[in-house]
């Protein structure tokens, strides 16, 4: 391993800094964990595979620190858990980085002048997540709870309390771990497919309550359930469920939810409406930025009283019901049955009768909508990170909406789908990034696409 002076110029998708050096007459990219643009440092190069066009390096000494580097990261575990790779970068620099990355992805689709500045948090706004998923490790006195280490299923010490989340979540997780230790319970073992405590999911609804869902690998005794329920209640949890899941894989919430405290749900207030949310249903994780995101999406849609609106990937009906307040009719489509059930309840609870819902994949429901004669002027789509499934853009285009408002948490998938829509006669007329995930590489983006006349 040789010591080299490196100048960090960019940040990779992994969060590592990027430097370049000349070797054998060609430029070689060097990934430097913890490096930020503007850093000058000495690092030890790690040998890579023969013919590799990139290397990695271990920082040894800073010669000059980036002017955008924070004096102190907001979290002491930021470099350990991997959840906040931009924690050392100042917040204005984070927003600038995200906009530049978006401009690179869309440089052949959207003129940079149509990309708005990133809508960020106001100074002092934190915490920013209303949801946490923690995992258990060890047994009895050695039972612990926390986040997984990057790229692994190894639980990290001292990560139950995350400054991105409300403090009660860490207190609840530690209370459950203490109760489990006293009961002599062990954590889930992925190789043996056995163990009592597997994961703990928590949601915060502000004044609407605190929700916890504990995932177990086996059915617990009545005494154990009672002890753990009391541990949750003592930490302020108002509603809780238990899910028994002994199946292999990375989906801990697979299985039926059984309420053990309250009715297993909380009610979230959002943009003047109330939404009932369960552990297995989707809700945007940033309670501060979500109203701003939805207000932005609806302002781009410019819904008129006579309009019909189609909302794809509608979750518990948040945007469907918000659109229904302005439109003649709104139709929500969602593949998760539990979310559709809650969406229908939410419509009734909010007294909104101009909204209806269908359960199924978007690619399967859209042709049915077309055959039924539902003709939306506006389509809203908020798909998962992978973007639209094959054929969905074409099915949307077949309905001939004037506008498509696309909300994306994966900018790469959004760029791909915008190219699809361009081939179908739609043009991106606005690209609006919203920072729902501070300290991370992710950025939520709203794209407004309008149908080109004559297409």
VMD Tcl script that draws the C-alpha trace (Angstrom):
set ca {
  {0.00 0.00 0.00}
  {1.51 3.29 -1.11}
  {0.84 6.74 0.34}
  {-0.52 9.24 -2.19}
  {-1.64 12.85 -2.15}
  {-5.21 12.99 -3.43}
  {-7.61 15.82 -4.36}
  {-11.27 14.93 -3.85}
  {-13.42 16.27 -6.69}
  {-16.79 14.52 -6.38}
  {-18.91 12.05 -4.39}
  {-19.74 8.56 -5.63}
  {-23.13 6.86 -5.37}
  {-21.72 4.91 -2.41}
  {-20.99 8.16 -0.54}
  {-17.20 7.81 -0.89}
  {-15.16 10.72 -2.19}
  {-13.75 10.51 -5.72}
  {-10.19 11.43 -6.67}
  {-8.22 10.82 -9.88}
  {-4.61 9.85 -10.41}
  {-2.49 9.01 -13.42}
  {-1.21 5.45 -13.74}
  {0.41 3.85 -16.79}
  {-0.65 6.77 -18.97}
  {-4.34 6.68 -18.05}
  {-6.62 8.25 -15.44}
  {-7.67 5.97 -12.63}
  {-10.60 6.78 -10.36}
  {-9.91 6.41 -6.63}
  {-12.70 5.96 -4.08}
  {-11.89 7.51 -0.70}
  {-14.37 6.77 2.16}
  {-15.08 9.95 4.12}
  {-13.66 12.26 1.45}
  {-15.55 15.37 0.37}
  {-15.10 17.65 -2.66}
  {-12.38 20.16 -1.78}
  {-10.51 17.83 0.58}
  {-6.78 17.36 0.00}
  {-5.42 14.37 1.87}
  {-2.82 11.67 2.04}
  {-4.26 8.18 1.65}
  {-2.97 4.65 1.24}
  {-3.96 3.09 -2.05}
  {-5.39 -0.40 -1.84}
  {-4.37 -2.77 -4.65}
  {-7.23 -3.57 -7.00}
  {-7.82 -6.37 -9.50}
  {-5.58 -6.50 -12.56}
  {-6.84 -4.16 -15.28}
  {-9.21 -2.37 -12.92}
  {-10.13 1.20 -13.84}
  {-10.66 2.20 -10.20}
  {-8.93 1.88 -6.84}
  {-9.87 2.46 -3.22}
  {-7.83 4.35 -0.65}
  {-7.75 4.65 3.11}
  {-7.39 8.26 4.35}
  {-4.39 8.81 6.63}
  {-4.04 12.58 7.02}
  {-5.88 15.71 5.87}
  {-3.67 18.33 4.26}
  {-6.59 20.65 3.58}
  {-10.21 20.24 4.59}
  {-13.08 21.06 2.29}
  {-14.66 24.47 3.02}
  {-18.01 22.65 2.90}
  {-17.00 20.19 5.63}
  {-18.84 20.52 8.94}
  {-16.67 21.01 11.99}
  {-18.59 18.22 13.70}
  {-21.02 15.70 12.12}
  {-24.49 15.86 13.62}
  {-24.28 12.16 14.65}
  {-21.30 10.30 16.18}
  {-22.38 7.07 14.45}
  {-22.73 8.63 10.98}
  {-19.54 7.06 9.64}
  {-20.38 3.68 11.18}
  {-23.98 2.86 10.27}
  {-23.75 4.14 6.68}
  {-27.25 5.63 6.77}
  {-26.06 9.24 6.44}
  {-23.10 9.35 4.01}
  {-23.33 13.15 3.65}
  {-23.36 13.84 7.40}
  {-19.98 15.62 7.26}
  {-21.10 17.93 4.42}
  {-22.75 21.27 5.24}
  {-26.47 21.35 4.48}
  {-26.30 24.03 1.72}
  {-23.57 21.95 0.04}
  {-25.76 18.84 0.29}
  {-28.58 20.62 -1.54}
  {-26.19 21.90 -4.21}
  {-24.73 18.40 -4.67}
  {-28.19 16.87 -5.12}
  {-29.24 19.43 -7.71}
  {-26.01 18.96 -9.67}
  {-26.47 15.17 -9.61}
  {-30.01 15.63 -10.90}
  {-28.80 17.93 -13.68}
  {-26.28 15.26 -14.76}
  {-28.98 12.57 -14.93}
  {-31.32 14.78 -16.99}
  {-28.82 16.65 -19.16}
  {-30.17 15.10 -22.39}
  {-33.84 15.46 -21.37}
  {-34.36 18.73 -19.50}
  {-32.63 22.11 -19.93}
  {-30.95 22.99 -16.64}
  {-33.08 26.14 -16.40}
  {-36.15 23.95 -15.82}
  {-34.57 22.27 -12.77}
  {-35.55 24.20 -9.68}
  {-33.34 24.58 -6.60}
  {-33.78 21.77 -4.08}
  {-36.52 22.54 -1.56}
  {-34.71 21.88 1.72}
  {-35.46 21.93 5.41}
  {-35.68 25.20 7.27}
  {-32.85 25.92 9.77}
  {-33.30 23.96 12.99}
  {-35.89 21.53 11.62}
  {-35.17 18.04 12.96}
  {-35.85 15.13 13.49}
  {-36.92 14.28 9.96}
  {-38.07 10.64 9.99}
  {-41.39 9.32 11.27}
  {-40.38 5.68 10.80}
  {-37.58 3.42 12.05}
  {-36.84 -0.27 11.56}
  {-34.38 -1.80 14.03}
  {-33.11 -5.36 14.44}
  {-32.15 -7.55 17.38}
  {-28.97 -9.54 18.03}
  {-27.64 -11.75 20.84}
  {-29.46 -13.50 23.64}
  {-30.50 -12.91 27.27}
  {-28.13 -10.40 28.91}
  {-26.30 -9.94 25.60}
  {-29.50 -9.04 23.72}
  {-29.07 -5.80 21.76}
  {-31.00 -3.75 19.24}
  {-29.92 -1.33 16.52}
  {-29.29 -0.71 12.84}
  {-27.55 -3.10 10.48}
  {-23.97 -2.34 9.44}
  {-23.72 -1.32 5.75}
  {-24.10 -4.26 3.38}
  {-24.63 -6.76 6.18}
  {-27.09 -8.14 8.72}
  {-24.76 -7.42 11.64}
  {-26.41 -5.25 14.28}
  {-24.29 -2.26 15.29}
  {-23.88 -1.21 18.91}
  {-25.23 2.15 20.06}
  {-27.43 2.74 17.01}
  {-30.86 2.34 18.62}
  {-30.98 6.10 19.20}
  {-30.83 7.91 15.86}
  {-30.92 11.74 15.74}
  {-32.94 11.48 12.51}
  {-35.82 9.95 14.51}
  {-37.88 11.05 17.52}
  {-36.21 10.16 20.82}
  {-39.05 7.89 21.93}
  {-38.16 5.36 19.23}
  {-34.73 4.67 20.71}
  {-36.21 4.52 24.21}
  {-38.84 2.02 23.05}
  {-36.31 -0.20 21.31}
  {-34.04 -0.30 24.35}
  {-37.01 -0.96 26.67}
  {-38.07 -3.93 24.52}
  {-34.50 -5.26 24.48}
  {-34.28 -4.99 28.28}
  {-37.61 -6.81 28.67}
  {-36.48 -9.51 26.25}
  {-33.21 -9.95 28.13}
  {-35.04 -10.42 31.45}
  {-37.27 -13.03 29.81}
  {-34.22 -14.87 28.46}
  {-35.29 -14.36 24.83}
  {-32.88 -14.58 21.92}
  {-32.67 -12.74 18.62}
  {-33.61 -14.23 15.27}
  {-30.90 -16.42 13.71}
  {-31.07 -16.21 9.91}
  {-29.10 -19.39 9.35}
  {-31.00 -21.59 11.79}
  {-34.34 -19.83 11.15}
  {-35.07 -19.64 14.85}
  {-35.24 -17.05 17.63}
  {-37.86 -14.91 19.33}
  {-37.05 -11.26 18.58}
  {-36.52 -10.34 14.94}
  {-37.25 -6.66 14.29}
  {-39.05 -3.61 15.63}
  {-40.81 -1.12 13.37}
  {-41.98 2.22 14.77}
  {-43.99 5.12 13.35}
  {-44.56 8.56 14.82}
  {-47.84 10.38 14.17}
  {-47.20 13.38 16.40}
  {-50.38 14.10 18.32}
  {-51.98 11.12 16.53}
  {-49.97 8.61 18.54}
  {-46.93 6.36 18.54}
  {-47.05 3.03 16.74}
  {-44.81 -0.01 17.20}
  {-44.83 -3.39 15.46}
  {-42.67 -6.15 16.88}
  {-41.69 -9.00 14.57}
  {-41.00 -12.36 16.20}
  {-39.68 -15.57 14.76}
  {-41.93 -17.66 16.98}
  {-45.13 -17.32 18.97}
  {-44.45 -15.92 22.43}
  {-46.10 -16.84 25.70}
  {-48.82 -14.65 27.17}
  {-46.40 -13.60 29.91}
  {-43.73 -12.54 27.39}
  {-46.27 -10.58 25.32}
  {-47.51 -8.83 28.45}
  {-44.00 -7.86 29.58}
  {-43.06 -6.49 26.17}
  {-46.38 -4.65 25.81}
  {-45.75 -2.93 29.13}
  {-42.20 -2.05 28.05}
  {-43.63 -0.36 24.95}
  {-46.34 1.42 26.93}
  {-43.77 2.73 29.42}
  {-41.87 4.36 26.55}
  {-45.01 6.16 25.37}
  {-46.23 3.79 22.63}
  {-50.01 4.17 22.17}
  {-50.66 1.38 19.66}
  {-48.75 -1.83 18.99}
  {-48.97 -5.07 17.00}
  {-47.06 -8.30 16.82}
  {-46.22 -10.23 13.65}
  {-44.95 -13.82 13.72}
  {-42.62 -14.38 10.76}
  {-40.36 -17.43 10.62}
  {-39.75 -17.22 6.87}
  {-36.28 -16.53 5.45}
  {-35.58 -13.27 3.62}
  {-35.42 -9.52 4.14}
  {-39.15 -8.75 4.51}
  {-39.73 -8.74 8.29}
  {-43.38 -7.62 8.11}
  {-44.48 -10.66 6.15}
  {-47.39 -12.20 8.05}
  {-50.56 -11.13 9.84}
  {-50.47 -8.23 12.28}
  {-52.16 -8.88 15.65}
  {-52.85 -5.81 17.82}
  {-51.60 -6.08 21.41}
  {-52.09 -2.43 22.38}
  {-54.79 -0.19 20.95}
  {-56.04 -1.14 17.48}
  {-52.60 -1.42 15.83}
  {-52.84 1.88 13.96}
  {-52.25 5.62 14.38}
  {-53.88 8.63 12.76}
  {-51.66 11.08 10.91}
  {-52.72 14.66 10.12}
  {-51.54 15.78 6.69}
  {-52.55 18.87 4.69}
  {-55.80 19.26 6.63}
  {-56.91 15.62 6.37}
  {-56.52 12.65 8.71}
  {-55.07 9.31 7.61}
  {-55.16 6.02 9.49}
  {-51.83 4.22 9.11}
  {-50.84 0.67 10.00}
  {-47.33 -0.86 10.22}
  {-47.55 -2.49 6.79}
  {-48.95 0.53 4.91}
  {-46.91 3.18 3.09}
  {-46.51 6.78 4.21}
  {-43.79 9.26 3.28}
  {-41.21 9.22 6.09}
  {-40.51 12.96 6.46}
  {-43.39 14.68 8.28}
  {-41.88 18.14 7.79}
  {-41.32 17.92 4.05}
  {-44.24 15.71 2.98}
  {-46.85 18.53 3.11}
  {-44.49 20.69 1.05}
  {-43.97 17.85 -1.43}
  {-47.71 17.29 -1.85}
  {-48.49 21.01 -2.07}
  {-45.87 21.27 -4.80}
  {-47.27 18.28 -6.73}
  {-50.83 19.63 -6.56}
  {-49.75 23.13 -7.57}
  {-48.06 21.66 -10.66}
  {-51.18 19.61 -11.46}
  {-53.45 22.71 -11.40}
  {-56.57 20.63 -10.81}
  {-59.86 22.17 -11.95}
  {-63.30 21.42 -10.41}
  {-64.43 19.47 -13.49}
  {-61.27 17.31 -13.70}
  {-60.88 13.60 -13.20}
  {-57.57 12.61 -11.57}
  {-55.89 9.20 -11.56}
  {-53.46 8.51 -8.69}
  {-51.18 5.50 -9.20}
  {-49.32 3.83 -6.30}
  {-51.65 5.74 -3.98}
  {-50.78 4.05 -0.64}
  {-53.34 4.96 2.03}
  {-54.91 7.53 -0.31}
  {-53.05 10.67 0.72}
  {-52.75 12.34 -2.67}
  {-55.97 10.76 -3.96}
  {-58.03 12.41 -1.23}
  {-56.14 15.71 -1.46}
  {-56.83 15.74 -5.23}
  {-60.46 14.74 -4.67}
  {-61.01 17.91 -2.63}
  {-60.29 19.93 -5.80}
  {-61.50 17.63 -8.58}
  {-64.77 16.16 -9.80}
  {-63.43 12.67 -9.12}
  {-60.18 10.99 -8.08}
  {-59.30 7.33 -8.61}
  {-56.51 5.69 -6.59}
  {-54.68 2.49 -7.57}
  {-52.55 0.51 -5.11}
  {-51.19 -3.06 -5.07}
  {-51.07 -3.51 -1.26}
  {-54.48 -4.67 0.01}
  {-53.95 -3.26 3.53}
  {-53.25 0.19 2.06}
  {-56.41 0.11 -0.09}
  {-58.47 -0.87 2.94}
  {-57.07 2.10 4.85}
  {-57.55 4.41 1.86}
  {-61.25 3.56 1.74}
  {-61.56 4.09 5.50}
  {-59.70 7.38 5.20}
  {-62.05 8.61 2.49}
  {-65.06 7.82 4.68}
  {-63.51 9.32 7.81}
  {-62.73 12.56 5.96}
  {-66.19 12.73 4.40}
  {-64.82 12.57 0.84}
  {-67.21 10.80 -1.55}
  {-65.57 11.73 -4.84}
  {-62.71 9.24 -4.41}
  {-62.63 5.53 -5.21}
  {-59.90 2.92 -5.16}
  {-58.82 -0.28 -6.88}
  {-56.37 -2.90 -5.63}
  {-53.91 -4.44 -8.06}
  {-50.77 -3.75 -10.11}
  {-50.88 -0.56 -12.14}
  {-50.10 -2.44 -15.36}
  {-53.18 -4.62 -14.82}
  {-55.59 -1.96 -13.58}
  {-54.89 0.70 -16.22}
  {-56.41 -1.23 -19.16}
  {-59.51 -1.87 -17.04}
  {-59.78 1.85 -16.34}
  {-59.53 2.59 -20.06}
  {-62.24 0.02 -20.90}
  {-64.50 1.51 -18.21}
  {-64.23 4.92 -19.91}
  {-62.47 6.75 -17.06}
  {-60.67 9.60 -18.80}
  {-58.36 11.57 -16.48}
  {-56.99 14.97 -17.44}
  {-54.24 14.48 -14.86}
  {-52.33 11.36 -13.80}
  {-50.29 11.38 -10.60}
  {-47.74 8.59 -10.10}
  {-45.65 7.98 -6.97}
  {-44.00 4.61 -7.66}
  {-41.38 2.79 -5.55}
  {-37.67 3.44 -6.13}
  {-37.50 1.15 -9.17}
  {-39.94 3.40 -11.03}
  {-42.75 2.38 -13.38}
  {-43.09 -1.26 -14.35}
  {-42.80 -2.23 -18.01}
  {-45.83 -1.10 -19.97}
  {-47.17 1.39 -17.40}
  {-45.97 4.51 -19.24}
  {-47.60 3.21 -22.41}
  {-50.85 2.44 -20.56}
  {-50.88 5.95 -19.06}
  {-50.26 7.48 -22.48}
  {-53.17 5.46 -23.90}
  {-55.49 7.37 -21.55}
  {-54.21 10.62 -23.14}
  {-53.99 12.76 -20.00}
  {-52.91 16.36 -20.52}
  {-50.51 16.18 -17.57}
  {-48.49 13.54 -15.74}
  {-47.19 14.51 -12.30}
  {-44.50 11.97 -11.40}
  {-43.12 11.84 -7.83}
  {-39.90 9.84 -7.60}
  {-37.56 8.78 -4.81}
  {-35.18 7.29 -7.41}
  {-33.95 9.99 -9.84}
  {-32.31 7.39 -12.10}
  {-35.59 5.56 -12.62}
  {-37.36 8.90 -13.12}
  {-34.91 9.87 -15.89}
  {-35.48 6.51 -17.60}
  {-39.26 6.89 -17.41}
  {-39.15 10.50 -18.63}
  {-37.34 9.23 -21.73}
  {-40.16 6.70 -22.22}
  {-42.77 9.44 -21.95}
  {-40.83 11.62 -24.41}
  {-41.19 8.86 -27.00}
  {-44.92 8.78 -26.24}
  {-45.41 12.49 -26.88}
  {-44.83 14.08 -23.47}
  {-42.36 16.81 -22.57}
  {-40.89 17.56 -19.13}
  {-41.87 21.14 -18.32}
  {-40.64 21.28 -14.70}
  {-38.31 19.28 -12.46}
  {-38.63 20.06 -8.77}
  {-36.36 18.32 -6.21}
  {-37.44 18.13 -2.56}
  {-35.04 17.05 0.17}
  {-36.94 14.37 2.09}
  {-33.73 12.59 3.09}
  {-31.16 15.02 4.57}
  {-27.64 13.67 5.14}
  {-28.18 10.99 2.48}
  {-27.56 10.78 -1.27}
  {-31.30 10.50 -2.01}
  {-33.58 13.25 -3.22}
  {-37.32 13.16 -3.93}
  {-38.18 14.76 -7.27}
  {-41.44 15.91 -8.81}
  {-41.55 15.98 -12.62}
  {-44.34 17.67 -14.52}
  {-44.84 16.21 -17.98}
  {-47.26 17.76 -20.46}
  {-48.64 16.22 -23.63}
  {-47.22 17.86 -26.74}
  {-49.94 19.29 -29.01}
  {-50.71 17.03 -31.93}
  {-49.29 13.93 -30.26}
}
mol new
graphics top color blue
foreach p $ca { graphics top sphere $p radius 0.5 }
foreach p [lrange $ca 0 end-1] q [lrange $ca 1 end] { graphics top cylinder $p $q radius 0.2 }
display resetview
